Amino acid sequence: MTVLTLAQASTIVDTALQHGRQAKFKPLAVAVLDAGGHLQAFKREDGASILRPQIAQGKAWGTLGMGFGGREFARRVQTGPAFLTALMVASEGKVVPAPGGVLIRDAEHNIIGAVGISGDTSENDEACAVAGIKAAGLTPDTGDHV
């Protein structure tokens, strides 16, 4: 299995932020986690509100922990409050089930990490994550086709 490198994680963060600036999105926080859920790269733009880092990491951590992208994660929590409550208890409140959390897959479709972005709409956050992952030569998994 491929290991997510620091160079790839840095490319993801920088490209995601560049995509956000070009699209004139609100200030973003971008977190990249490795396959073990450890923070590998992070940046918070000037003007991003104070909870953006935690939300970004929660989006990435939740998708990594569940094994599917943020879109599918958001759909599943709609099935009932008991599921979301159980996730919040099990994760000690760390998960944020929303688009903007995107799994990173290698060429063999293995999960090698996740990106979480917060600052603009969830859809715009997700678009930045996808741009960053593709720029690093990896495959984004938004959970759109689970």
Secondary structure, DSSP 8 states (H G I E B T S, - for coil): -----HHHHHHHHHHHHHHHHHTT----EEEEEETTS-EEEEEE-TT--TTHHHHHHHHHHHHHHHTS-HHHHHHHHTT-HHHHHHHHHHTTT----STTEEEEE-TT--EEEEEEEESS-HHHHHHHHHHHHHHTT-EEE-STT-
